[in-house]
Amino acid sequence: MRGSRITGTGGRLPDKVVTNHDLATRMDTDDEWIRSRTGIEERRIGGTTTEHAVEASRLALERAGVDAADLDLVILATTTPDRAVPGTSPGVALALGARCGAIDINAACSGWVYGLVMAHAMIGSGMERILVAGAETLSRITDWEDRTTAILVADGGGAAVVEATDGPGDLLGWDLAADGDTEKYLFAEMGGYLEMNGKEVFRHAVSLMADSSERALAQAGLSADDVDVVIPHQANIRIIEACCKRLGVPPEKAVITLHFMGNTSAATVPFTLDHAVAEGRLSDGDVILFSGFGAGMTAASAVMRWSGPTTG
C-alpha cells in the first residue's frame, strides 16, 4: 500500500496590522462588538497572493528538507488569484524553483483541505511529493465600509509538504461536500466585493462543518472521543464553538488563531496547522481533525494520525 504524510509546514502573514479600533474609525462598530461576535481582535492586510504562497511554501519546503525541484505537483487553494488568467500556482512554482505541474483550486475556505485530499490521491497514483498551499488577499475584494464583511477578512498564506510513505499513511478518513443552493449567502461577483448574509452563513456553516466532520470520522472508524486536536477554519469563534459542541469535542481541543489573523479563507487551515506545530500542540500519534466550510457553500474534513513535525 502507498500512503502519504505531512513532512513540513509553513505560514506567512503580512506586516500591516489592522485592529478593531482602526476599523471603528471608519465604520459604525467598536472593539467589544467585534470581539464578542467574532473573536477577532486584529487582522493582517497587504501583499499579493503569490507572495504569501511563496513565503509560506519556502518555509514548509525547508522544514521538510525538500528541494522544490523535486516536487511532483504544486496545488494552490485560493479564491483571490492575482490574475483572472492564468492561475497563480504556475507563478508560485516558478518562484520556488519547482519544475512540475501546478494548479489552482477554488473551494473557498475549504480549499486547502480539498487540496490535502487531492494530494493523498495523487500520491496513491504514483507521485512522491506534493506542495499544498493556501493563500489569499481578501482585502482586495472587500468593501472596507461594509461592517458585515470588513471586520472578518484578512490576508496571508500557509502551506504543507505532503510526501509518500510506505503503508496506508496518515490520512485515515475524509469528506468533501458542497451545497450550491446556499451560494447566495456568501459570494463576490466578477470585479465586485464580497457580499454576505451573516445569519444564514452561520446557520449553514455549523451544520455543514459538523456533518462533514462526522462523515470523515466515520470513514476513519473513529468517534469524536478519539480526536486529540481540531484544526478548524478560522471564520468566527462562535461557529467553531458550536461545531465542537455538536460533535461532542471539548472546545479547548481546537487550535485558535483568528484572534490575531482574522479570516484568511483558504489560508486559515494550513496557517493554523503551522501555528499548532510551532506552539507544540501536536504529538506523534495524535488524531487530528481538519475541518472547514466556505462560500459555495463547500465543506471539507480530513482525519489524520499525526506523524509529522511536532516543533517549529
C-alpha positions in Angstrom: 0.0 0.0 0.0 1.1 3.6 -0.6 0.1 6.5 1.6 1.1 10.0 2.5 2.2 12.1 5.4 2.9 15.8 6.0 6.6 16.4 6.5 6.8 20.2 6.7 4.6 23.2 7.3 4.9 27.0 6.9 2.9 30.1 7.4 3.1 33.8 6.4 1.2 36.9 7.4 1.6 40.5 6.1 3.3 43.0 8.3 0.4 45.6 8.4 -1.9 45.1 11.4 -5.4 46.4 11.3 -7.0 46.4 14.8 -10.7 46.6 15.7 -10.0 50.1 17.0 -8.7 51.0 13.5 -11.9 49.8 11.9 -14.0 51.7 14.4 -12.6 55.0 13.0 -14.2 54.3 9.6 -17.5 52.4 10.3 -20.1 52.0 13.0 -18.5 49.5 15.2 -16.2 49.1 18.2 -13.7 46.6 19.6 -16.1 45.0 22.1 -18.8 44.5 19.4 -16.4 42.8 17.0 -14.6 40.6 19.6 -17.9 39.4 21.2 -19.4 38.4 17.9 -16.4 37.0 16.1 -13.5 36.5 18.5 -11.3 38.6 16.2 -9.1 41.3 17.7 -6.8 42.2 14.8 -6.1 41.1 11.2 -3.2 41.4 8.8 -3.5 43.2 5.4 -1.3 43.6 2.3 0.8 41.8 -0.2 -0.1 39.6 -3.1 -1.4 36.0 -3.1 1.8 34.9 -4.9 3.9 36.5 -2.2 2.0 34.8 0.7 2.0 31.4 -1.1 5.7 31.6 -1.9 6.9 32.6 1.5 4.8 30.0 3.4 5.8 27.3 0.9 9.5 28.1 1.2 9.3 27.6 5.0 7.4 24.3 4.5 9.9 23.0 2.0 12.9 24.0 4.2 11.4 22.3 7.3 10.6 19.2 5.2 14.1 19.1 3.8 12.7 19.0 0.3 14.1 20.8 -2.7 11.4 22.5 -4.8 12.9 20.9 -7.9 11.9 17.5 -6.6 8.2 18.4 -6.3 5.8 16.5 -8.5 2.9 18.9 -8.2 2.0 22.3 -6.7 -1.6 22.8 -5.5 -2.7 26.3 -4.6 -6.0 26.8 -2.9 -7.2 30.4 -3.3 -10.3 32.5 -4.0 -8.2 35.5 -4.8 -5.7 34.7 -7.6 -3.5 37.6 -8.7 -4.9 37.5 -12.2 -8.1 36.1 -13.8 -5.9 34.2 -16.2 -3.5 32.4 -15.7 -3.8 30.8 -12.3 -1.5 31.9 -9.6 0.1 28.5 -9.0 2.4 28.5 -12.0 4.0 31.7 -10.8 4.3 30.2 -7.3 6.0 27.1 -8.8 8.4 29.3 -10.8 9.4 31.5 -7.8 10.1 28.4 -5.8 12.1 26.7 -8.5 9.7 23.8 -9.0 9.6 22.0 -12.3 6.3 20.3 -12.2 2.6 20.7 -12.7 0.8 23.5 -10.9 -2.9 24.0 -10.4 -5.2 26.5 -8.6 -8.3 25.2 -6.8 -11.2 27.4 -5.6 -13.3 25.8 -2.9 -13.2 29.0 -0.9 -12.4 28.5 2.8 -12.5 24.7 2.4 -9.9 24.8 -0.4 -6.8 23.7 1.4 -8.5 20.6 2.9 -9.7 19.8 -0.7 -6.1 20.1 -1.8 -4.8 17.8 1.0 -7.2 15.1 0.0 -6.3 15.5 -3.7 -2.6 15.3 -2.8 -3.2 12.0 -1.0 -5.0 10.6 -4.0 -2.2 11.7 -6.4 0.5 10.2 -4.2 -1.5 7.0 -4.2 -1.3 7.1 -8.0 2.4 7.3 -8.1 3.6 10.9 -7.2 6.3 11.2 -4.5 5.9 14.7 -3.0 3.4 17.5 -3.4 3.2 21.0 -2.1 -0.3 22.1 -0.9 -0.6 25.8 -0.2 -3.4 28.1 0.7 -3.1 31.9 0.1 -5.4 34.8 0.0 -5.6 38.6 -0.4 -9.2 39.0 0.6 -8.6 42.7 1.3 -8.8 43.2 -2.5 -12.4 42.0 -2.8 -13.7 43.7 0.4 -15.7 46.9 0.8 -13.9 48.5 3.8 -17.0 50.5 4.5 -19.2 47.3 4.9 -19.2 46.2 8.5 -20.6 42.8 7.7 -17.5 41.7 5.8 -14.7 44.1 6.7 -14.5 43.1 10.3 -13.8 39.5 9.3 -11.4 39.2 6.4 -7.6 39.3 6.1 -4.6 38.2 4.0 -2.0 35.6 4.4 -0.7 32.1 3.5 0.0 28.7 4.7 1.5 25.5 3.2 2.4 21.9 3.8 4.6 19.4 2.0 2.9 16.0 1.6 5.2 13.0 0.8 4.7 9.4 0.0 5.2 6.8 2.7 5.1 3.0 2.9 1.8 1.6 4.1 -1.6 3.4 4.3 -0.1 6.7 5.5 -1.6 9.2 7.9 -4.9 10.1 6.3 -7.5 7.9 7.9 -10.7 9.4 6.6 -12.0 12.4 4.6 -15.1 14.1 3.3 -15.8 16.7 0.6 -19.2 18.4 0.3 -21.0 21.2 -1.4 -24.4 22.8 -1.3 -24.9 25.1 -4.3 -28.3 26.2 -3.1 -26.7 28.2 -0.4 -24.2 30.1 -2.5 -26.4 33.2 -2.4 -25.5 33.8 1.2 -21.8 34.4 0.5 -20.4 35.4 -2.9 -18.5 38.1 -4.9 -19.4 38.9 -8.4 -16.6 39.2 -11.0 -15.0 42.5 -10.3 -17.1 43.1 -7.2 -16.9 42.9 -3.4 -17.8 40.1 -1.0 -21.5 40.0 0.0 -22.7 38.0 2.9 -25.8 37.2 4.8 -24.2 36.5 8.2 -27.1 34.9 9.9 -27.6 32.3 7.1 -23.9 31.7 6.8 -23.7 30.9 10.5 -26.7 28.6 10.4 -25.5 26.6 7.4 -21.8 26.6 8.3 -22.3 24.8 11.6 -24.3 22.0 10.1 -22.1 21.7 7.0 -18.9 21.6 9.0 -20.2 19.2 11.7 -21.8 16.8 9.3 -18.6 16.7 7.1 -16.5 16.1 10.2 -18.8 13.2 11.3 -18.6 11.6 7.9 -14.8 11.8 7.9 -14.6 10.3 11.4 -16.9 7.5 10.4 -14.8 6.7 7.3 -11.8 6.6 9.6 -13.6 4.2 12.0 -13.3 6.8 14.8 -15.5 8.9 17.0 -15.3 12.4 18.4 -13.8 10.9 21.6 -10.8 9.8 19.6 -9.9 13.3 18.4 -6.9 14.9 20.1 -6.7 18.2 18.2 -9.1 20.1 15.9 -7.7 22.5 13.3 -10.8 24.3 12.0 -11.3 27.0 9.5 -11.0 30.3 11.4 -14.1 32.3 10.4 -15.8 33.0 13.7 -15.2 31.8 17.2 -19.0 31.1 17.7 -19.0 28.8 14.7 -16.0 26.9 16.0 -17.5 26.5 19.4 -20.9 25.5 18.0 -19.4 22.9 15.8 -17.3 21.4 18.6 -20.4 21.3 20.8 -22.4 19.5 18.1 -19.6 17.0 17.5 -19.0 16.4 21.3 -15.4 17.6 21.1 -14.2 19.8 24.0 -13.6 23.3 22.6 -10.2 23.5 24.2 -9.0 20.9 21.7 -9.5 23.4 18.8 -6.4 25.5 17.8 -7.5 29.1 17.5 -5.7 31.8 15.5 -8.4 34.1 14.3 -8.0 36.5 17.2 -4.7 37.8 15.7 -5.1 36.8 12.0 -8.8 37.1 11.1 -10.4 35.0 8.3 -7.9 34.3 5.6 -10.2 31.8 3.7 -8.1 29.0 2.2 -5.0 30.1 4.1 -6.6 29.6 7.6 -6.3 25.9 8.0 -2.7 25.5 6.8 -1.6 28.6 8.7 -3.3 27.3 11.9 -1.6 23.9 11.4 1.8 25.6 11.2 0.9 27.6 14.3 0.0 24.4 16.1 3.3 22.9 15.2 5.2 26.0 16.4 3.3 26.0 19.7 4.0 22.4 20.3 0.3 21.5 20.2 0.8 18.3 18.2 2.3 15.0 19.4 3.3 11.9 17.4 0.2 9.7 17.1 -2.3 12.4 17.7 -5.6 12.1 15.9 -6.2 15.5 14.2 -9.4 16.6 12.6 -9.1 19.3 9.9 -12.4 20.8 9.0 -13.7 23.8 7.1 -16.6 25.4 5.3 -16.7 28.2 2.8 -18.6 30.0 0.1 -20.3 27.7 -2.4 -21.2 26.6 0.2 -18.4 24.0 0.4 -17.3 21.8 3.3 -14.2 19.6 3.7 -12.8 17.5 6.5 -9.8 15.2 7.0 -8.8 12.9 9.8 -5.1 12.2 10.2 -3.0 10.1 12.6 -0.1 12.6 13.0 3.5 11.6 12.3 4.6 15.0 11.0 6.7 17.7 12.7 5.9 18.4 16.4 8.1 21.6 16.7 8.5 24.6 14.5 
